[in-house]
């Protein structure tokens, strides 16, 4: 595979509030910070780019997939990077950039990945409508989660690791017991694809973002909807809580990153600089930076100080 791709390294077009504009080749949009916040993994068409978040420089390219990389995730100890592509997941040594193992069980693109808080399990959600829980130590599937009738777009663990939430194109979010893979409840109410799901840092609330233009909050224990936090006239692609739980970052089709109060939905700040949909937003572990990945083939790092 040819990994020599030209890049315009000029930073003259960086919008106000941004530190760096990153991107090589075609960027799918999914991004993930390392646990210490010093690295950013970016999914692309020829592999996973790893960037230094302090300098904006490329550190390495994890190349080996023969199809687009759709999803990326760091293990909690930072030693492993997981990347999901067509029918397979690769686990990489984050220090050397060398592949460690390939996990194959899905029958379509792996759209989303999440490690359990203790790092023992990785959950994958695919366009084949199923989620799989993998034992990291044995490299084998522990459970297959079946219940969605559409592609799984986003998957997340609760902070205590007891519950998994999966969001799907079937307009639902399903909650699963992480230990057994059994379904516990379904969050129903969205009227279009649910593209993103995330738990609040205290584990009490779930936020969902949908192509119906709404951002909704749900009680993580009762599965009841608390309220509709925001309503827009465009698709919502990504939602995520800030590390302190006070703010929710929203990425949407209009290319803007919005920061809203996690309780009232009042807009705190907006970052504009993308010319395409913002497909993924992620907070750095210390909450000082947001990364936004866009279908305009770039990633912007925004300073929140």
C-alpha positions in Angstrom: 0.0 0.0 0.0 1.3 3.4 -0.9 1.4 5.6 2.1 3.2 8.6 0.6 0.4 11.2 0.5 1.0 14.9 -0.2 -0.4 17.3 2.4 -0.8 21.0 2.5 1.0 21.8 5.7 0.2 25.5 5.7 -1.6 26.6 8.9 -2.6 30.0 7.4 -6.2 29.0 7.2 -6.6 28.1 10.9 -9.8 29.6 12.2 -10.0 31.7 15.4 -9.9 29.5 18.5 -8.1 26.6 16.8 -4.6 25.4 17.5 -4.0 23.2 14.5 -5.7 21.9 11.3 -4.7 18.3 10.8 -5.3 16.0 7.9 -3.7 13.7 5.4 -5.4 12.0 2.5 -9.1 11.5 3.0 -10.2 11.8 6.7 -13.3 9.8 7.6 -13.9 12.0 10.7 -13.5 9.7 13.7 -10.9 10.8 16.2 -9.7 9.6 19.7 -7.4 11.2 22.3 -4.8 9.1 24.1 -5.5 8.8 27.9 -2.7 11.3 28.6 -3.9 13.7 25.9 -0.6 13.9 24.1 -1.7 12.0 21.0 -4.7 12.1 18.7 -5.7 9.1 16.5 -7.5 10.0 13.3 -9.3 7.5 11.0 -8.6 7.8 7.3 -8.8 6.1 4.0 -5.3 4.5 4.1 -4.9 4.0 7.8 -4.9 5.7 11.2 -2.9 8.8 11.6 -1.3 9.6 15.0 -0.6 13.2 15.8 1.2 15.0 18.6 -1.4 17.2 20.1 1.1 19.8 21.4 3.0 20.3 18.1 0.4 19.2 15.6 3.0 17.0 13.9 2.4 13.6 12.5 3.9 10.9 14.7 3.0 7.8 12.7 0.6 6.1 10.3 -0.9 2.8 11.3 -1.4 1.2 7.9 -2.5 -2.3 7.2 -6.2 -2.3 6.5 -7.2 -2.7 2.8 -10.3 -0.6 3.3 -11.2 2.7 4.9 -10.7 2.9 8.7 -14.1 3.9 10.2 -13.4 3.8 13.9 -10.6 4.3 16.4 -10.1 4.0 20.1 -7.3 4.1 22.7 -7.1 1.5 25.5 -7.4 3.1 29.0 -3.7 2.4 29.7 -2.7 4.0 26.3 -0.7 1.0 25.2 -3.1 -0.1 22.4 -4.9 1.6 19.6 -7.8 -0.2 18.0 -8.9 0.6 14.5 -12.1 -0.7 12.7 -12.4 -1.3 9.0 -14.3 -3.6 6.7 -15.1 -6.9 8.7 -12.0 -6.5 10.9 -10.5 -4.8 13.9 -6.8 -4.3 14.3 -5.0 -3.8 17.6 -1.8 -1.8 17.4 1.1 -1.2 19.8 0.9 2.5 20.4 4.6 2.8 21.2 5.9 1.0 18.1 3.0 1.4 15.7 3.2 -2.3 15.0 0.1 -4.5 14.7 -0.6 -6.9 17.6 -3.7 -8.8 16.5 -6.5 -8.8 14.0 -10.1 -9.6 15.2 -12.5 -10.9 12.6 -16.2 -11.6 13.2 -18.1 -8.7 11.7 -19.6 -9.0 8.2 -19.5 -5.3 7.3 -17.8 -2.1 8.3 -16.9 -1.7 12.0 -18.4 1.7 12.6 -17.6 2.2 16.3 -15.2 1.0 19.0 -15.0 1.4 22.8 -12.8 -0.1 25.4 -14.2 -1.0 28.8 -13.0 1.3 31.6 -10.7 -1.5 32.9 -9.3 -2.3 29.4 -10.2 -6.0 29.5 -12.9 -5.8 26.8 -13.4 -3.9 23.6 -16.9 -3.4 22.2 -17.4 -3.0 18.5 -20.5 -2.0 16.6 -21.0 -2.7 12.9 -23.0 -2.0 9.8 -24.0 -5.6 10.1 -26.4 -4.5 12.9 -24.6 -6.3 15.7 -22.2 -5.4 18.5 -19.4 -7.8 19.6 -17.6 -7.8 23.0 -14.0 -9.0 22.6 -11.8 -10.3 25.4 -8.6 -8.4 24.9 -6.5 -11.0 26.7 -7.7 -14.1 24.7 -8.5 -12.1 21.5 -11.8 -14.0 21.3 -15.4 -12.8 21.2 -17.2 -13.0 24.6 -20.7 -12.1 23.4 -22.6 -11.0 20.4 -25.2 -8.3 21.0 -28.2 -8.8 18.7 -31.3 -6.6 18.9 -30.8 -3.7 16.4 -32.4 -3.8 13.0 -30.1 -1.2 11.6 -26.4 -0.3 11.5 -24.8 0.5 14.8 -23.3 4.0 14.6 -22.0 4.6 18.1 -21.2 2.5 21.2 -20.2 3.6 24.7 -19.5 2.1 28.2 -20.8 3.6 31.4 -18.1 5.0 33.6 -18.4 2.0 36.0 -18.2 -0.5 33.1 -21.5 -2.2 34.0 -23.6 -1.0 31.0 -23.0 -0.6 27.3 -25.1 1.7 25.1 -25.4 1.2 21.4 -27.0 3.8 19.0 -28.3 2.7 15.6 -29.9 3.7 12.4 -33.0 1.9 13.6 -33.7 5.1 15.6 -33.1 3.4 18.9 -30.4 3.1 21.6 -30.2 -0.2 23.4 -28.7 -0.6 26.9 -26.9 -3.9 27.6 -25.4 -5.6 30.6 -21.7 -5.5 30.0 -21.0 -8.7 31.9 -23.5 -10.9 30.1 -24.3 -9.1 26.8 -28.0 -9.3 27.7 -30.2 -6.3 26.7 -31.7 -4.3 29.6 -33.7 -1.5 28.0 -34.3 0.5 24.9 -34.3 4.3 24.5 -37.0 5.2 22.0 -38.2 8.6 20.8 -35.8 9.7 18.0 -37.4 9.8 14.6 -34.3 9.3 12.5 -30.9 7.7 12.8 -29.2 7.9 16.2 -25.6 8.7 15.3 -24.0 9.2 18.7 -24.4 8.2 22.3 -22.4 9.0 25.4 -22.6 8.7 29.2 -22.1 11.6 31.6 -19.0 11.3 33.7 -21.0 10.4 36.8 -22.9 7.7 34.8 -26.4 9.1 35.7 -27.3 10.5 32.3 -27.1 9.4 28.6 -26.9 11.9 25.8 -27.9 11.0 22.2 -27.6 12.9 19.0 -29.7 12.1 15.9 -30.3 12.9 12.3 -33.7 14.2 13.4 -31.8 17.3 14.6 -32.3 16.7 18.3 -30.0 16.2 21.3 -31.7 14.3 24.0 -31.0 13.4 27.6 -32.0 10.1 29.3 -31.9 8.7 32.8 -29.2 6.0 32.6 -30.9 3.9 35.4 -34.6 4.1 34.4 -34.1 4.5 30.6 -36.6 7.3 30.7 -36.1 10.5 28.7 -35.3 13.5 30.8 -35.7 16.2 28.1 -34.8 17.3 24.7 -31.7 19.4 25.2 -31.5 21.0 21.8 -33.4 21.0 18.5 -31.7 22.0 15.2 -32.7 22.0 11.6 -29.7 19.8 10.6 -28.3 16.3 11.3 -26.5 15.8 14.6 -23.5 13.5 14.1 -21.7 13.6 17.4 -22.3 14.4 21.0 -19.9 14.1 24.0 -19.7 15.3 27.6 -16.8 17.4 28.9 -14.7 15.6 31.5 -16.3 17.6 34.3 -19.8 16.9 33.0 -20.9 20.5 32.7 -20.8 20.8 29.0 -21.9 18.8 25.9 -20.0 19.3 22.7 -22.1 18.8 19.5 -21.0 18.2 16.0 -23.5 18.6 13.1 -24.1 18.9 9.5 -23.7 22.7 9.4 -20.0 22.4 10.1 -20.1 24.1 13.5 -18.9 22.7 16.9 -21.3 23.9 19.6 -20.7 23.8 23.3 -24.0 23.8 25.3 -24.8 23.6 29.0 -25.4 20.0 29.9 -28.5 20.8 31.9 -30.2 23.7 30.2 -28.9 23.3 26.6 -28.0 27.0 26.5 -25.2 27.6 24.0 -21.9 28.5 25.7 -19.6 28.8 22.6 -19.4 28.0 19.0 -16.4 27.1 16.8 -16.6 27.6 13.1 -14.0 26.6 10.6 -15.1 23.4 8.9 -16.6 23.5 5.4 -18.2 20.1 5.8 -20.2 18.2 8.4 -18.6 17.7 11.7 -18.8 13.9 12.0 -17.0 13.5 15.4 -16.1 15.6 18.4 -13.8 14.5 21.3 -12.6 16.2 24.5 -9.0 15.9 25.6 -8.8 14.1 29.0 -8.1 17.4 30.8 -10.9 19.2 29.1 -8.7 21.9 27.7 -9.0 20.9 24.0 -11.6 19.7 21.6 -10.9 17.8 18.4 -13.4 17.9 15.6 -13.2 15.6 12.6 -15.0 16.6 9.5 -16.0 15.2 6.1 -14.1 18.2 4.7 -11.1 15.9 5.3 -9.6 17.9 8.1 -9.4 17.8 11.9 -9.3 20.9 14.0 -8.0 21.2 17.5 -9.8 23.9 19.5 -8.4 25.6 22.6 -11.0 26.1 25.4 -8.9 28.3 27.6 
